[in-house]
Amino acid sequence: MKHEQWILCPVCGCKTRLKIREDTVLENFPLYCPKCKHETLIAVRQLNITVIKEPDAQTQSR
């Protein structure tokens, strides 16, 4: 049996609606938390969850 765990929200720390297993691989996955209503981009490999930081939008100056 493969080990599995719940994905926790990186903002509030509560359980989300998703479980991952040891062999789960996710890239640029939009994780939504039903409690804090926040969406975060994550990457998952071998039960290691990494939050992907998107660069902030820059205004164009003329």
N, CA, C, O and CB atoms as a CASP TS submission, in Angstrom:
PFRMAT TS
TARGET T0000
AUTHOR 0000-0000-0000
METHOD Language model
MODEL 1
PARENT N/A
ATOM      1  N   MET     1       0.845  -1.189   0.000  1.00  0.00           N
ATOM      2  CA  MET     1       0.000   0.000   0.000  1.00  0.00           C
ATOM      3  C   MET     1       0.877   1.234   0.000  1.00  0.00           C
ATOM      4  O   MET     1       1.820   1.341   0.784  1.00  0.00           O
ATOM      5  CB  MET     1      -0.954   0.008   1.215  1.00  0.00           C
ATOM      6  N   LYS     2       0.567   2.142  -0.865  1.00  0.00           N
ATOM      7  CA  LYS     2       1.323   3.387  -0.964  1.00  0.00           C
ATOM      8  C   LYS     2       0.911   4.334   0.160  1.00  0.00           C
ATOM      9  O   LYS     2      -0.245   4.356   0.583  1.00  0.00           O
ATOM     10  CB  LYS     2       1.106   4.053  -2.345  1.00  0.00           C
ATOM     11  N   HIS     3       1.886   5.118   0.634  1.00  0.00           N
ATOM     12  CA  HIS     3       1.615   6.110   1.665  1.00  0.00           C
ATOM     13  C   HIS     3       0.917   7.305   1.019  1.00  0.00           C
ATOM     14  O   HIS     3       1.309   7.739  -0.064  1.00  0.00           O
ATOM     15  CB  HIS     3       2.929   6.550   2.386  1.00  0.00           C
ATOM     16  N   GLU     4      -0.104   7.833   1.669  1.00  0.00           N
ATOM     17  CA  GLU     4      -0.810   9.005   1.143  1.00  0.00           C
ATOM     18  C   GLU     4      -1.083   9.977   2.274  1.00  0.00           C
ATOM     19  O   GLU     4      -1.123   9.600   3.445  1.00  0.00           O
ATOM     20  CB  GLU     4      -2.133   8.595   0.447  1.00  0.00           C
ATOM     21  N   GLN     5      -1.271  11.241   1.901  1.00  0.00           N
ATOM     22  CA  GLN     5      -1.543  12.279   2.895  1.00  0.00           C
ATOM     23  C   GLN     5      -2.393  13.372   2.278  1.00  0.00           C
ATOM     24  O   GLN     5      -2.456  13.510   1.056  1.00  0.00           O
ATOM     25  CB  GLN     5      -0.232  12.868   3.453  1.00  0.00           C
ATOM     26  N   TRP     6      -3.046  14.148   3.132  1.00  0.00           N
ATOM     27  CA  TRP     6      -3.851  15.274   2.679  1.00  0.00           C
ATOM     28  C   TRP     6      -2.929  16.431   2.342  1.00  0.00           C
ATOM     29  O   TRP     6      -1.885  16.607   2.972  1.00  0.00           O
ATOM     30  CB  TRP     6      -4.891  15.690   3.751  1.00  0.00           C
ATOM     31  N   ILE     7      -3.319  17.227   1.340  1.00  0.00           N
ATOM     32  CA  ILE     7      -2.594  18.456   1.042  1.00  0.00           C
ATOM     33  C   ILE     7      -3.141  19.536   1.963  1.00  0.00           C
ATOM     34  O   ILE     7      -4.352  19.747   2.031  1.00  0.00           O
ATOM     35  CB  ILE     7      -2.733  18.864  -0.472  1.00  0.00           C
ATOM     36  N   LEU     8      -2.250  20.217   2.668  1.00  0.00           N
ATOM     37  CA  LEU     8      -2.642  21.304   3.556  1.00  0.00           C
ATOM     38  C   LEU     8      -2.461  22.635   2.847  1.00  0.00           C
ATOM     39  O   LEU     8      -1.539  22.810   2.050  1.00  0.00           O
ATOM     40  CB  LEU     8      -1.826  21.271   4.863  1.00  0.00           C
ATOM     41  N   CYS     9      -3.347  23.562   3.146  1.00  0.00           N
ATOM     42  CA  CYS     9      -3.282  24.898   2.552  1.00  0.00           C
ATOM     43  C   CYS     9      -2.026  25.609   3.066  1.00  0.00           C
ATOM     44  O   CYS     9      -1.803  25.663   4.276  1.00  0.00           O
ATOM     45  CB  CYS     9      -4.572  25.727   2.887  1.00  0.00           C
ATOM     46  N   PRO    10      -1.202  26.157   2.160  1.00  0.00           N
ATOM     47  CA  PRO    10       0.003  26.870   2.622  1.00  0.00           C
ATOM     48  C   PRO    10      -0.307  28.213   3.278  1.00  0.00           C
ATOM     49  O   PRO    10       0.570  28.787   3.924  1.00  0.00           O
ATOM     50  CB  PRO    10       0.944  27.092   1.459  1.00  0.00           C
ATOM     51  N   VAL    11      -1.524  28.732   3.132  1.00  0.00           N
ATOM     52  CA  VAL    11      -1.894  30.022   3.711  1.00  0.00           C
ATOM     53  C   VAL    11      -2.422  29.850   5.135  1.00  0.00           C
ATOM     54  O   VAL    11      -1.911  30.470   6.068  1.00  0.00           O
ATOM     55  CB  VAL    11      -2.948  30.719   2.835  1.00  0.00           C
ATOM     56  N   CYS    12      -3.466  28.991   5.305  1.00  0.00           N
ATOM     57  CA  CYS    12      -4.100  28.856   6.626  1.00  0.00           C
ATOM     58  C   CYS    12      -3.754  27.542   7.331  1.00  0.00           C
ATOM     59  O   CYS    12      -3.975  27.423   8.536  1.00  0.00           O
ATOM     60  CB  CYS    12      -5.603  28.963   6.481  1.00  0.00           C
ATOM     61  N   GLY    13      -3.213  26.547   6.605  1.00  0.00           N
ATOM     62  CA  GLY    13      -2.801  25.295   7.230  1.00  0.00           C
ATOM     63  C   GLY    13      -3.904  24.264   7.372  1.00  0.00           C
ATOM     64  O   GLY    13      -3.670  23.208   7.961  1.00  0.00           O
ATOM     65  N   CYS    14      -5.093  24.525   6.859  1.00  0.00           N
ATOM     66  CA  CYS    14      -6.206  23.574   6.948  1.00  0.00           C
ATOM     67  C   CYS    14      -6.148  22.555   5.814  1.00  0.00           C
ATOM     68  O   CYS    14      -5.491  22.774   4.796  1.00  0.00           O
ATOM     69  CB  CYS    14      -7.550  24.318   6.918  1.00  0.00           C
ATOM     70  N   LYS    15      -6.847  21.438   6.009  1.00  0.00           N
ATOM     71  CA  LYS    15      -6.905  20.417   4.981  1.00  0.00           C
ATOM     72  C   LYS    15      -7.690  20.909   3.777  1.00  0.00           C
ATOM     73  O   LYS    15      -8.709  21.586   3.917  1.00  0.00           O
ATOM     74  CB  LYS    15      -7.525  19.141   5.533  1.00  0.00           C
ATOM     75  N   THR    16      -7.204  20.561   2.594  1.00  0.00           N
ATOM     76  CA  THR    16      -7.951  20.843   1.373  1.00  0.00           C
ATOM     77  C   THR    16      -8.722  19.577   1.013  1.00  0.00           C
ATOM     78  O   THR    16      -8.784  18.641   1.810  1.00  0.00           O
ATOM     79  CB  THR    16      -6.999  21.297   0.197  1.00  0.00           C
ATOM     80  N   ARG    17      -9.300  19.540  -0.163  1.00  0.00           N
ATOM     81  CA  ARG    17     -10.091  18.377  -0.572  1.00  0.00           C
ATOM     82  C   ARG    17      -9.271  17.356  -1.333  1.00  0.00           C
ATOM     83  O   ARG    17      -9.838  16.426  -1.908  1.00  0.00           O
ATOM     84  CB  ARG    17     -11.255  18.814  -1.418  1.00  0.00           C
ATOM     85  N   LEU    18      -7.957  17.497  -1.356  1.00  0.00           N
ATOM     86  CA  LEU    18      -7.109  16.633  -2.165  1.00  0.00           C
ATOM     87  C   LEU    18      -6.155  15.806  -1.316  1.00  0.00           C
ATOM     88  O   LEU    18      -5.643  16.261  -0.293  1.00  0.00           O
ATOM     89  CB  LEU    18      -6.326  17.459  -3.155  1.00  0.00           C
ATOM     90  N   LYS    19      -5.931  14.569  -1.774  1.00  0.00           N
ATOM     91  CA  LYS    19      -4.940  13.696  -1.183  1.00  0.00           C
ATOM     92  C   LYS    19      -3.867  13.424  -2.228  1.00  0.00           C
ATOM     93  O   LYS    19      -4.156  13.387  -3.424  1.00  0.00           O
ATOM     94  CB  LYS    19      -5.583  12.374  -0.670  1.00  0.00           C
ATOM     95  N   ILE    20      -2.627  13.233  -1.777  1.00  0.00           N
ATOM     96  CA  ILE    20      -1.553  12.850  -2.680  1.00  0.00           C
ATOM     97  C   ILE    20      -0.924  11.557  -2.184  1.00  0.00           C
ATOM     98  O   ILE    20      -0.945  11.255  -0.990  1.00  0.00           O
ATOM     99  CB  ILE    20      -0.491  13.972  -2.792  1.00  0.00           C
ATOM    100  N   ARG    21      -0.360  10.793  -3.129  1.00  0.00           N
ATOM    101  CA  ARG    21       0.360   9.566  -2.803  1.00  0.00           C
ATOM    102  C   ARG    21       1.844   9.774  -3.077  1.00  0.00           C
ATOM    103  O   ARG    21       2.248  10.815  -3.595  1.00  0.00           O
ATOM    104  CB  ARG    21      -0.191   8.361  -3.618  1.00  0.00           C
ATOM    105  N   GLU    22       2.653   8.773  -2.725  1.00  0.00           N
ATOM    106  CA  GLU    22       4.100   8.865  -2.936  1.00  0.00           C
ATOM    107  C   GLU    22       4.448   9.061  -4.405  1.00  0.00           C
ATOM    108  O   GLU    22       5.437   9.721  -4.726  1.00  0.00           O
ATOM    109  CB  GLU    22       4.787   7.614  -2.410  1.00  0.00           C
ATOM    110  N   ASP    23       3.644   8.494  -5.297  1.00  0.00           N
ATOM    111  CA  ASP    23       3.957   8.570  -6.725  1.00  0.00           C
ATOM    112  C   ASP    23       3.237   9.718  -7.435  1.00  0.00           C
ATOM    113  O   ASP    23       3.230   9.762  -8.665  1.00  0.00           O
ATOM    114  CB  ASP    23       3.600   7.264  -7.393  1.00  0.00           C
ATOM    115  N   THR    24       2.630  10.646  -6.691  1.00  0.00           N
ATOM    116  CA  THR    24       1.937  11.789  -7.288  1.00  0.00           C
ATOM    117  C   THR    24       2.946  12.846  -7.727  1.00  0.00           C
ATOM    118  O   THR    24       3.857  13.203  -6.979  1.00  0.00           O
ATOM    119  CB  THR    24       0.923  12.396  -6.290  1.00  0.00           C
ATOM    120  N   VAL    25       2.769  13.344  -8.960  1.00  0.00           N
ATOM    121  CA  VAL    25       3.600  14.422  -9.482  1.00  0.00           C
ATOM    122  C   VAL    25       2.676  15.502 -10.033  1.00  0.00           C
ATOM    123  O   VAL    25       1.870  15.236 -10.925  1.00  0.00           O
ATOM    124  CB  VAL    25       4.588  13.902 -10.584  1.00  0.00           C
ATOM    125  N   LEU    26       2.791  16.716  -9.509  1.00  0.00           N
ATOM    126  CA  LEU    26       1.998  17.854  -9.976  1.00  0.00           C
ATOM    127  C   LEU    26       2.940  19.012 -10.285  1.00  0.00           C
ATOM    128  O   LEU    26       3.883  19.269  -9.536  1.00  0.00           O
ATOM    129  CB  LEU    26       0.927  18.274  -8.914  1.00  0.00           C
ATOM    130  N   GLU    27       2.685  19.703 -11.380  1.00  0.00           N
ATOM    131  CA  GLU    27       3.445  20.900 -11.749  1.00  0.00           C
ATOM    132  C   GLU    27       2.453  22.021 -12.033  1.00  0.00           C
ATOM    133  O   GLU    27       1.492  21.822 -12.776  1.00  0.00           O
ATOM    134  CB  GLU    27       4.370  20.637 -12.992  1.00  0.00           C
ATOM    135  N   ASN    28       2.674  23.182 -11.457  1.00  0.00           N
ATOM    136  CA  ASN    28       1.815  24.352 -11.661  1.00  0.00           C
ATOM    137  C   ASN    28       0.350  24.035 -11.387  1.00  0.00           C
ATOM    138  O   ASN    28      -0.520  24.382 -12.185  1.00  0.00           O
ATOM    139  CB  ASN    28       1.970  24.876 -13.083  1.00  0.00           C
ATOM    140  N   PHE    29       0.075  23.383 -10.269  1.00  0.00           N
ATOM    141  CA  PHE    29      -1.279  22.982  -9.909  1.00  0.00           C
ATOM    142  C   PHE    29      -1.941  24.081  -9.073  1.00  0.00           C
ATOM    143  O   PHE    29      -1.389  24.484  -8.049  1.00  0.00           O
ATOM    144  CB  PHE    29      -1.265  21.640  -9.134  1.00  0.00           C
ATOM    145  N   PRO    30      -3.122  24.576  -9.493  1.00  0.00           N
ATOM    146  CA  PRO    30      -3.811  25.608  -8.714  1.00  0.00           C
ATOM    147  C   PRO    30      -4.576  24.975  -7.544  1.00  0.00           C
ATOM    148  O   PRO    30      -5.654  24.412  -7.733  1.00  0.00           O
ATOM    149  CB  PRO    30      -4.780  26.412  -9.618  1.00  0.00           C
ATOM    150  N   LEU    31      -4.019  25.071  -6.355  1.00  0.00           N
ATOM    151  CA  LEU    31      -4.625  24.501  -5.150  1.00  0.00           C
ATOM    152  C   LEU    31      -5.583  25.516  -4.546  1.00  0.00           C
ATOM    153  O   LEU    31      -5.190  26.641  -4.237  1.00  0.00           O
ATOM    154  CB  LEU    31      -3.537  24.087  -4.116  1.00  0.00           C
ATOM    155  N   TYR    32      -6.855  25.115  -4.377  1.00  0.00           N
ATOM    156  CA  TYR    32      -7.879  25.989  -3.809  1.00  0.00           C
ATOM    157  C   TYR    32      -8.215  25.521  -2.401  1.00  0.00           C
ATOM    158  O   TYR    32      -8.438  24.332  -2.173  1.00  0.00           O
ATOM    159  CB  TYR    32      -9.151  26.008  -4.698  1.00  0.00           C
ATOM    160  N   CYS    33      -8.250  26.450  -1.462  1.00  0.00           N
ATOM    161  CA  CYS    33      -8.620  26.136  -0.085  1.00  0.00           C
ATOM    162  C   CYS    33     -10.066  26.564   0.145  1.00  0.00           C
ATOM    163  O   CYS    33     -10.388  27.741  -0.014  1.00  0.00           O
ATOM    164  CB  CYS    33      -7.662  26.838   0.931  1.00  0.00           C
ATOM    165  N   PRO    34     -10.959  25.614   0.521  1.00  0.00           N
ATOM    166  CA  PRO    34     -12.360  25.976   0.738  1.00  0.00           C
ATOM    167  C   PRO    34     -12.580  26.834   1.994  1.00  0.00           C
ATOM    168  O   PRO    34     -13.605  27.505   2.110  1.00  0.00           O
ATOM    169  CB  PRO    34     -13.194  24.722   0.835  1.00  0.00           C
ATOM    170  N   LYS    35     -11.628  26.815   2.926  1.00  0.00           N
ATOM    171  CA  LYS    35     -11.817  27.582   4.157  1.00  0.00           C
ATOM    172  C   LYS    35     -11.429  29.050   3.983  1.00  0.00           C
ATOM    173  O   LYS    35     -12.217  29.946   4.284  1.00  0.00           O
ATOM    174  CB  LYS    35     -11.003  26.966   5.284  1.00  0.00           C
ATOM    175  N   CYS    36     -10.208  29.289   3.495  1.00  0.00           N
ATOM    176  CA  CYS    36      -9.760  30.685   3.370  1.00  0.00           C
ATOM    177  C   CYS    36     -10.007  31.256   1.979  1.00  0.00           C
ATOM    178  O   CYS    36      -9.723  32.427   1.728  1.00  0.00           O
ATOM    179  CB  CYS    36      -8.282  30.789   3.702  1.00  0.00           C
ATOM    180  N   LYS    37     -10.536  30.432   1.070  1.00  0.00           N
ATOM    181  CA  LYS    37     -10.906  30.857  -0.287  1.00  0.00           C
ATOM    182  C   LYS    37      -9.710  31.430  -1.063  1.00  0.00           C
ATOM    183  O   LYS    37      -9.863  32.354  -1.862  1.00  0.00           O
ATOM    184  CB  LYS    37     -12.025  31.901  -0.219  1.00  0.00           C
ATOM    185  N   HIS    38      -8.532  30.876  -0.816  1.00  0.00           N
ATOM    186  CA  HIS    38      -7.319  31.351  -1.460  1.00  0.00           C
ATOM    187  C   HIS    38      -6.830  30.291  -2.445  1.00  0.00           C
ATOM    188  O   HIS    38      -6.917  29.094  -2.169  1.00  0.00           O
ATOM    189  CB  HIS    38      -6.223  31.682  -0.407  1.00  0.00           C
ATOM    190  N   GLU    39      -6.318  30.731  -3.589  1.00  0.00           N
ATOM    191  CA  GLU    39      -5.786  29.808  -4.586  1.00  0.00           C
ATOM    192  C   GLU    39      -4.280  30.019  -4.686  1.00  0.00           C
ATOM    193  O   GLU    39      -3.814  31.152  -4.800  1.00  0.00           O
ATOM    194  CB  GLU    39      -6.475  30.013  -5.972  1.00  0.00           C
ATOM    195  N   THR    40      -3.513  28.915  -4.643  1.00  0.00           N
ATOM    196  CA  THR    40      -2.069  28.970  -4.654  1.00  0.00           C
ATOM    197  C   THR    40      -1.542  27.984  -5.682  1.00  0.00           C
ATOM    198  O   THR    40      -2.067  26.876  -5.795  1.00  0.00           O
ATOM    199  CB  THR    40      -1.495  28.673  -3.258  1.00  0.00           C
ATOM    200  N   LEU    41      -0.528  28.356  -6.424  1.00  0.00           N
ATOM    201  CA  LEU    41       0.114  27.434  -7.350  1.00  0.00           C
ATOM    202  C   LEU    41       1.130  26.596  -6.585  1.00  0.00           C
ATOM    203  O   LEU    41       1.964  27.129  -5.853  1.00  0.00           O
ATOM    204  CB  LEU    41       0.794  28.198  -8.521  1.00  0.00           C
ATOM    205  N   ILE    42       1.050  25.265  -6.763  1.00  0.00           N
ATOM    206  CA  ILE    42       1.970  24.375  -6.070  1.00  0.00           C
ATOM    207  C   ILE    42       2.584  23.390  -7.056  1.00  0.00           C
ATOM    208  O   ILE    42       2.091  23.206  -8.169  1.00  0.00           O
ATOM    209  CB  ILE    42       1.251  23.625  -4.933  1.00  0.00           C
ATOM    210  N   ALA    43       3.675  22.760  -6.619  1.00  0.00           N
ATOM    211  CA  ALA    43       4.296  21.649  -7.324  1.00  0.00           C
ATOM    212  C   ALA    43       4.494  20.544  -6.294  1.00  0.00           C
ATOM    213  O   ALA    43       4.861  20.815  -5.150  1.00  0.00           O
ATOM    214  CB  ALA    43       5.663  22.070  -8.010  1.00  0.00           C
ATOM    215  N   VAL    44       4.250  19.288  -6.703  1.00  0.00           N
ATOM    216  CA  VAL    44       4.369  18.152  -5.781  1.00  0.00           C
ATOM    217  C   VAL    44       5.224  17.066  -6.423  1.00  0.00           C
ATOM    218  O   VAL    44       5.008  16.695  -7.576  1.00  0.00           O
ATOM    219  CB  VAL    44       2.967  17.589  -5.402  1.00  0.00           C
ATOM    220  N   ARG    45       6.192  16.561  -5.672  1.00  0.00           N
ATOM    221  CA  ARG    45       7.008  15.412  -6.074  1.00  0.00           C
ATOM    222  C   ARG    45       7.362  14.636  -4.814  1.00  0.00           C
ATOM    223  O   ARG    45       7.909  15.204  -3.869  1.00  0.00           O
ATOM    224  CB  ARG    45       8.307  15.861  -6.852  1.00  0.00           C
ATOM    225  N   GLN    46       7.056  13.356  -4.792  1.00  0.00           N
ATOM    226  CA  GLN    46       7.372  12.446  -3.675  1.00  0.00           C
ATOM    227  C   GLN    46       6.934  13.022  -2.323  1.00  0.00           C
ATOM    228  O   GLN    46       7.720  13.071  -1.378  1.00  0.00           O
ATOM    229  CB  GLN    46       8.879  12.152  -3.645  1.00  0.00           C
ATOM    230  N   LEU    47       5.692  13.451  -2.244  1.00  0.00           N
ATOM    231  CA  LEU    47       5.061  13.998  -1.040  1.00  0.00           C
ATOM    232  C   LEU    47       5.676  15.317  -0.578  1.00  0.00           C
ATOM    233  O   LEU    47       5.370  15.775   0.523  1.00  0.00           O
ATOM    234  CB  LEU    47       5.148  12.994   0.075  1.00  0.00           C
ATOM    235  N   ASN    48       6.533  15.940  -1.387  1.00  0.00           N
ATOM    236  CA  ASN    48       7.094  17.251  -1.068  1.00  0.00           C
ATOM    237  C   ASN    48       6.310  18.313  -1.825  1.00  0.00           C
ATOM    238  O   ASN    48       6.253  18.294  -3.054  1.00  0.00           O
ATOM    239  CB  ASN    48       8.611  17.320  -1.422  1.00  0.00           C
ATOM    240  N   ILE    49       5.711  19.232  -1.090  1.00  0.00           N
ATOM    241  CA  ILE    49       4.894  20.285  -1.688  1.00  0.00           C
ATOM    242  C   ILE    49       5.691  21.578  -1.695  1.00  0.00           C
ATOM    243  O   ILE    49       6.214  22.005  -0.666  1.00  0.00           O
ATOM    244  CB  ILE    49       3.554  20.464  -0.919  1.00  0.00           C
ATOM    245  N   THR    50       5.779  22.201  -2.875  1.00  0.00           N
ATOM    246  CA  THR    50       6.493  23.457  -3.043  1.00  0.00           C
ATOM    247  C   THR    50       5.524  24.511  -3.558  1.00  0.00           C
ATOM    248  O   THR    50       4.801  24.275  -4.527  1.00  0.00           O
ATOM    249  CB  THR    50       7.697  23.292  -4.007  1.00  0.00           C
ATOM    250  N   VAL    51       5.508  25.671  -2.913  1.00  0.00           N
ATOM    251  CA  VAL    51       4.665  26.780  -3.361  1.00  0.00           C
ATOM    252  C   VAL    51       5.424  27.527  -4.445  1.00  0.00           C
ATOM    253  O   VAL    51       6.588  27.888  -4.268  1.00  0.00           O
ATOM    254  CB  VAL    51       4.282  27.737  -2.171  1.00  0.00           C
ATOM    255  N   ILE    52       4.754  27.757  -5.573  1.00  0.00           N
ATOM    256  CA  ILE    52       5.362  28.457  -6.696  1.00  0.00           C
ATOM    257  C   ILE    52       4.994  29.932  -6.595  1.00  0.00           C
ATOM    258  O   ILE    52       3.817  30.293  -6.599  1.00  0.00           O
ATOM    259  CB  ILE    52       4.900  27.851  -8.060  1.00  0.00           C
ATOM    260  N   LYS    53       6.000  30.766  -6.507  1.00  0.00           N
ATOM    261  CA  LYS    53       5.779  32.214  -6.419  1.00  0.00           C
ATOM    262  C   LYS    53       5.726  32.777  -7.831  1.00  0.00           C
ATOM    263  O   LYS    53       6.659  32.595  -8.614  1.00  0.00           O
ATOM    264  CB  LYS    53       6.903  32.916  -5.579  1.00  0.00           C
ATOM    265  N   GLU    54       4.641  33.458  -8.153  1.00  0.00           N
ATOM    266  CA  GLU    54       4.523  34.107  -9.444  1.00  0.00           C
ATOM    267  C   GLU    54       5.034  35.530  -9.308  1.00  0.00           C
ATOM    268  O   GLU    54       4.780  36.185  -8.298  1.00  0.00           O
ATOM    269  CB  GLU    54       3.057  34.081  -9.960  1.00  0.00           C
ATOM    270  N   PRO    55       5.747  36.014 -10.308  1.00  0.00           N
ATOM    271  CA  PRO    55       6.199  37.409 -10.223  1.00  0.00           C
ATOM    272  C   PRO    55       5.011  38.362 -10.294  1.00  0.00           C
ATOM    273  O   PRO    55       4.064  38.136 -11.048  1.00  0.00           O
ATOM    274  CB  PRO    55       7.202  37.725 -11.353  1.00  0.00           C
ATOM    275  N   ASP    56       5.070  39.414  -9.513  1.00  0.00           N
ATOM    276  CA  ASP    56       4.006  40.409  -9.513  1.00  0.00           C
ATOM    277  C   ASP    56       3.981  41.146 -10.856  1.00  0.00           C
ATOM    278  O   ASP    56       5.014  41.323 -11.503  1.00  0.00           O
ATOM    279  CB  ASP    56       4.192  41.408  -8.344  1.00  0.00           C
ATOM    280  N   ALA    57       2.819  41.556 -11.246  1.00  0.00           N
ATOM    281  CA  ALA    57       2.690  42.300 -12.506  1.00  0.00           C
ATOM    282  C   ALA    57       3.368  43.656 -12.358  1.00  0.00           C
ATOM    283  O   ALA    57       3.171  44.358 -11.366  1.00  0.00           O
ATOM    284  CB  ALA    57       1.189  42.477 -12.905  1.00  0.00           C
ATOM    285  N   GLN    58       4.157  44.010 -13.342  1.00  0.00           N
ATOM    286  CA  GLN    58       4.854  45.285 -13.340  1.00  0.00           C
ATOM    287  C   GLN    58       4.137  46.252 -14.272  1.00  0.00           C
ATOM    288  O   GLN    58       3.679  45.867 -15.348  1.00  0.00           O
ATOM    289  CB  GLN    58       6.332  45.107 -13.759  1.00  0.00           C
ATOM    290  N   THR    59       4.045  47.489 -13.861  1.00  0.00           N
ATOM    291  CA  THR    59       3.440  48.492 -14.728  1.00  0.00           C
ATOM    292  C   THR    59       4.471  48.943 -15.747  1.00  0.00           C
ATOM    293  O   THR    59       5.661  49.019 -15.443  1.00  0.00           O
ATOM    294  CB  THR    59       2.905  49.698 -13.908  1.00  0.00           C
ATOM    295  N   GLN    60       4.023  49.237 -16.933  1.00  0.00           N
ATOM    296  CA  GLN    60       4.911  49.706 -17.979  1.00  0.00           C
ATOM    297  C   GLN    60       5.030  51.216 -17.896  1.00  0.00           C
ATOM    298  O   GLN    60       4.024  51.922 -17.838  1.00  0.00           O
ATOM    299  CB  GLN    60       4.409  49.271 -19.367  1.00  0.00           C
ATOM    300  N   SER    61       6.252  51.705 -17.889  1.00  0.00           N
ATOM    301  CA  SER    61       6.461  53.153 -17.852  1.00  0.00           C
ATOM    302  C   SER    61       6.911  53.630 -19.227  1.00  0.00           C
ATOM    303  O   SER    61       7.623  52.929 -19.947  1.00  0.00           O
ATOM    304  CB  SER    61       7.508  53.540 -16.766  1.00  0.00           C
ATOM    305  N   ARG    62       6.488  54.807 -19.564  1.00  0.00           N
ATOM    306  CA  ARG    62       6.851  55.372 -20.867  1.00  0.00           C
ATOM    307  C   ARG    62       7.717  56.579 -20.704  1.00  0.00           C
ATOM    308  O   ARG    62       8.120  57.188 -21.695  1.00  0.00           O
ATOM    309  CB  ARG    62       5.619  55.731 -21.666  1.00  0.00           C
TER
END
